[in-house]
Amino acid sequence: MWKEIPIPFYLSVYFFHVLNPEQVLQGEKPQVQERGPYVYREFRHKSNITFNNNDTVSFLEYRSFQFQPNKSSGLESDYIVMPNILVLAASMMAVDKPMALKLIMTMAFTGFNERAFMNRTVGEIMWGYSSPLVNFISKYFPSAFPFKGKFGLFAELNNSDSGLFTVFTGVQNITRIHLVDKWNGLSKVNYWHSDQCNMINGTSGQMWAPFMTPESSLEFYSPEACRSMKLVYKEADVFQGIPTYRFVAPNTLFANGSVYPPNEGFCPCLESGIQNVSTCRFGTPLFLSHPHFYNADPILAEAVTGLHPNGKDHSLFLDIHPVTGIPMNCSVKLQLSLYMKAVKGIGQTGNINPVVLPLLWFEERGAMEGETLQVFYKQLVLLPKVLHYVQYVLVGLGCALLLIAVVHQIWSQEKCYLFWSSSKKGSKNKEAVQAYSESLMTTPSQGTVLQEARL
């Protein structure tokens, strides 16, 4: 189970289609329409598994995705209007650069026919597209972005691994089972501005230590978010007959440093509820949050028409079996947004008012089902119930046997008493009869004979 996860995982992606791109360039409020889900079956498998001498095991986990048309509300050929990340990100990174460089960038964008908004298919946005600008960057600035020939938001995730994880096996210390020792050989990352934020805590996000309590928390390291995350206990629940603990994200997960001081290391920050991930995304002004800016400063959702944050649709959770630490049902939902504004000297940015514009949000969902669920139900629920009742049956059987033994003992003692009583009475009668017989057989004395003769 650990090597090949039997739980089917699905990646559902929702895009924010911009309805008024020309008006946004003129300084108006963006209007977006949510489109999707576009659903992909996610396959995971571990390789390069190496057991080390310090109670750890190292592995690479590869992922691949397959589009599922029957589960989707659209096709990969659907077109979406969204911000041109390359143009707007490059513009934001050039804010403090000399005006001459900005003018050169403007001419370059014009020559490559690049604008602030683009109209691309779902497949292109997800897995990559080619363009003269992409080819130019790949050729002359290969270290600027991680793509090779194509640029896509999920291109680096498909048919690739999430880094080399080294985790504890728990053989020597069960309390450390599944905890991450190192990721890519590092005990901590260097993306953030405090030691606490750079720490690699928790597990790799697939299993946790057994014997959980409501005081337990779920902590894991996410390479995609470049940070460790901690979920907190919410309530006890039942999934398909199996008892679980539900863990959810605390309100402070993406809070800024002014609201939650320990998050100061993730700054520079904007409004609370969104996390700046530019330091681990090549300087691109990208922000991570809950979908539709749920649990964030309301000003963020109010700045964009078409957002409707609510806990039912946009909160994340993990349902864990507390005895084993194995997830039964999980739904992780996150949103990726781009901070953009007009940059003086770069004509493509027009008069865009500063705004954090959502690009897309996605849900990674997995639930135990089928034969695996049946096996877990039998071993984790049915068998303990049977053993629970068997102990009472055994206790009852033991009491019955004890009662039978006591009754048998009493009955045996009563029988012996009756036999002894009857034997004693019979011996007295026997003695009387014997005495009478002996008296009859005894010879009478001479005086007695003479007396009888006279009579």
Buried (B, 14 or more C-beta within 10 A) or exposed (E): EEEEBEBBBBBBBBBBBBBBBEEBBEEBEBBBEBBBBBBBBBBBEBEEEEEEEEBBBBBBBBBBBEBBEEEBEBEBEBEBBBBBBBBBBBBBBBEEBEEEEBEBBBEBBEEBEBBBBBBBBBBBBBBBBEBEBBEEBBEEEEEBBEBEEBBBBBBEBBEEBBBBBBBBBBEEEEEBBBBBBBBEEEEBBEBBBBEEBBBBBBBBBBBBBBEBEEEBEBBBBBBBBBBBBBBBBBEEBEBBEBBBBBBBBBBBBBBBBEBBEEBBBBBEBBBBBBBBBBBBBEBBBBBBBBBBBBBBBEEBBEBBBBBEBEEEBBBBBBBBBBEBBBBBBBBBBBBBBBBBBBBEBBBBBBEBBEBBBBBBBBBBBBBBBEEBBEEBBEEBBEEEEEEEEEEEEEEEEEEEEEEEEEEEEEEEEEEEEEEEEEEEEEEEEEEEEEEEEEEEEEEEEEEEEEEEEEE
